[in-house]
Amino acid sequence: MIVVTGATGNIGRPLVAALAEAGEEVVAVSRSARPEGLPAGVRAARAELGDFASMKPVLEGADAFFILLAGELNGPGEPAVNLLDIAKEGGVKRVVLVSSQLAGTRTDTPSHDRLREFEAAVRGSGLEYTILRPGGFASNAFAWAESVRTGRTVFAPFGDVALPVVDPADIADVAAVALREDGHSGRTYVLTGPEAVGPRQQVAQLSEVLGEEVTYVELTREQAAEAMSSFMPEAVVEGTLDVLGAPLAVEQEVSPDVEKVLGRPARPFGAWVARSLPAFA
Ligand SMILES: NC(=O)c1ccc[n+]([C@@H]2O[C@H](COP(=O)([O-])OP(=O)(O)OC[C@H]3O[C@@H](n4cnc5c(N)ncnc54)[C@H](OP(=O)(O)O)[C@@H]3O)[C@@H](O)[C@H]2O)c1
């Protein structure tokens, strides 16, 4: 049995589908009692990853555990080792954690302290583990959906700063392999897309797939910070803008790890756009 947290999200949905398709018994964790759109045969468990006690009954009898810390779960909380202890008591043998590339490249950013704490807990747990360190997600472009739908315009900073954004479906595919197959224990994989693309180029690809002109309007860093501070803590806003505006050379490089694990190239940004078109149409 494989327990998947974040099961209704960008990575969780394709992951649950891939595991179910492979014939695995899957438990999809959600804060909602009846999450919509789960594949047939997948069991939903209502729990809150931020409340470790609620995870105890869910992890009872599980073989593998996928951990994804969304939203404020990336902030302070119970010691991460406690969750790993609960998993071990429940019988879990293998853990896959979604961390971030920045946990490795920006070792002093407080916004990634929680992920680093979880990485250390997973590494010290004595369980088989795989840590996934993705770069920026292609799905961050969902933030543009409303202004594209209503005015065919994207407002974003740093138009020509390119990063190799990763399709969450590729993260899900790598996670499925690490959860199901031997040979990935003790590994940390950096996951990126196949090429670096900046916002201006992403918008051009969106226009092409949509078949309609979408205008790109470049925001200053200050304008972007103001817009983002309505839904993100200030430290996270500044940290995110540092990466988007002045990435380190290593953060702009394409990692070989998706292809190494999956035996096929990572999906390009355009593939994510094509699958996600209803959000922008
Ligand atoms: N976005 C990026 O560019 C990027 C880059 C590198 C790493 N990451 C890492 O990826 C993880 C997040 O991925 P994501 O943003 O794509 O997640 P997401 O898919 O938006 O969220 C996954 C699910 O988590 C559940 N959830 C449980 N507690 C939550 C809470 N307190 N707040 C919000 N959702 C909660 C929600 O499901 P229910 O409502 O069903 O409970 C949600 O559907 C984080 O650990 C982040 O550090 C992100």
The ligand as an SDF file (V2000), in Angstrom:
LIG
                    3D

 48 52  0  0  0  0  0  0  0  0999 V2000
    6.1170   25.6090   -7.1340 N   0  0  0  0  0  0  0  0  0  0  0  0
    7.4030   25.4870   -7.3470 C   0  0  0  0  0  0  0  0  0  0  0  0
    7.9860   26.0960   -8.2590 O   0  0  0  0  0  0  0  0  0  0  0  0
    8.2110   24.5640   -6.4760 C   0  0  0  0  0  0  0  0  0  0  0  0
    9.5520   24.3510   -6.7620 C   0  0  0  0  0  0  0  0  0  0  0  0
   10.2910   23.4630   -5.9720 C   0  0  0  0  0  0  0  0  0  0  0  0
    9.6830   22.8010   -4.9290 C   0  0  0  0  0  0  0  0  0  0  0  0
    8.3520   23.0410   -4.6760 N   0  0  0  0  0  0  0  0  0  0  0  0
    7.7350   22.3090   -3.5540 C   0  0  0  0  0  0  0  0  0  0  0  0
    6.5670   21.6180   -3.9980 O   0  0  0  0  0  0  0  0  0  0  0  0
    5.6490   21.5410   -2.9160 C   0  0  0  0  0  0  0  0  0  0  0  0
    4.3050   22.1450   -3.2510 C   0  0  0  0  0  0  0  0  0  0  0  0
    3.9000   21.8170   -4.5230 O   0  0  0  0  0  0  0  0  0  0  0  0
    2.6220   22.5610   -5.1060 P   0  0  0  0  0  0  0  0  0  0  0  0
    2.6460   23.9840   -4.6960 O   0  0  0  0  0  0  0  0  0  0  0  0
    2.5510   22.2410   -6.5640 O   0  0  0  0  0  0  0  0  0  0  0  0
    1.4780   21.8550   -4.2880 O   0  0  0  0  0  0  0  0  0  0  0  0
   -0.0280   21.7670   -4.7100 P   0  0  0  0  0  0  0  0  0  0  0  0
   -0.1030   20.7710   -5.7850 O   0  0  0  0  0  0  0  0  0  0  0  0
   -0.5590   23.1340   -4.9520 O   0  0  0  0  0  0  0  0  0  0  0  0
   -0.7140   21.2260   -3.3620 O   0  0  0  0  0  0  0  0  0  0  0  0
   -0.7950   19.8630   -3.0920 C   0  0  0  0  0  0  0  0  0  0  0  0
   -1.9420   19.5720   -2.1730 C   0  0  0  0  0  0  0  0  0  0  0  0
   -1.5520   19.7280   -0.8320 O   0  0  0  0  0  0  0  0  0  0  0  0
   -2.7350   19.7210   -0.0420 C   0  0  0  0  0  0  0  0  0  0  0  0
   -2.5280   20.4920    1.1700 N   0  0  0  0  0  0  0  0  0  0  0  0
   -2.4690   19.9660    2.3990 C   0  0  0  0  0  0  0  0  0  0  0  0
   -2.2540   20.9070    3.3130 N   0  0  0  0  0  0  0  0  0  0  0  0
   -2.1770   22.0740    2.6480 C   0  0  0  0  0  0  0  0  0  0  0  0
   -1.9770   23.4090    3.0490 C   0  0  0  0  0  0  0  0  0  0  0  0
   -1.8050   23.7190    4.3310 N   0  0  0  0  0  0  0  0  0  0  0  0
   -1.9700   24.3710    2.0910 N   0  0  0  0  0  0  0  0  0  0  0  0
   -2.1250   24.0630    0.7830 C   0  0  0  0  0  0  0  0  0  0  0  0
   -2.3260   22.7920    0.3330 N   0  0  0  0  0  0  0  0  0  0  0  0
   -2.3460   21.8120    1.2700 C   0  0  0  0  0  0  0  0  0  0  0  0
   -3.8480   20.1980   -0.9490 C   0  0  0  0  0  0  0  0  0  0  0  0
   -4.7440   19.1280   -1.0500 O   0  0  0  0  0  0  0  0  0  0  0  0
   -6.1130   19.0460   -0.2220 P   0  0  0  0  0  0  0  0  0  0  0  0
   -6.7750   20.3870   -0.3380 O   0  0  0  0  0  0  0  0  0  0  0  0
   -6.8310   17.9700   -0.9500 O   0  0  0  0  0  0  0  0  0  0  0  0
   -5.7390   18.6790    1.1770 O   0  0  0  0  0  0  0  0  0  0  0  0
   -3.1610   20.4270   -2.2970 C   0  0  0  0  0  0  0  0  0  0  0  0
   -3.9410   19.9940   -3.3800 O   0  0  0  0  0  0  0  0  0  0  0  0
    6.2330   22.3380   -1.7610 C   0  0  0  0  0  0  0  0  0  0  0  0
    6.9080   21.4740   -0.8850 O   0  0  0  0  0  0  0  0  0  0  0  0
    7.2380   23.2540   -2.4740 C   0  0  0  0  0  0  0  0  0  0  0  0
    8.2930   23.6690   -1.6340 O   0  0  0  0  0  0  0  0  0  0  0  0
    7.6150   23.8770   -5.4110 C   0  0  0  0  0  0  0  0  0  0  0  0
  1  2  1  0
  2  3  2  0
  2  4  1  0
  4  5  1  0
  4 48  2  0
  5  6  2  0
  6  7  1  0
  7  8  2  0
  8  9  1  0
  8 48  1  0
  9 10  1  0
  9 46  1  0
 10 11  1  0
 11 12  1  0
 11 44  1  0
 12 13  1  0
 13 14  1  0
 14 15  2  0
 14 16  1  0
 14 17  1  0
 17 18  1  0
 18 19  2  0
 18 20  1  0
 18 21  1  0
 21 22  1  0
 22 23  1  0
 23 24  1  0
 23 42  1  0
 24 25  1  0
 25 26  1  0
 25 36  1  0
 26 27  1  0
 26 35  1  0
 27 28  2  0
 28 29  1  0
 29 30  1  0
 29 35  2  0
 30 31  1  0
 30 32  2  0
 32 33  1  0
 33 34  2  0
 34 35  1  0
 36 37  1  0
 36 42  1  0
 37 38  1  0
 38 39  2  0
 38 40  1  0
 38 41  1  0
 42 43  1  0
 44 45  1  0
 44 46  1  0
 46 47  1  0
M  CHG  2   8   1  16  -1
M  END
$$$$
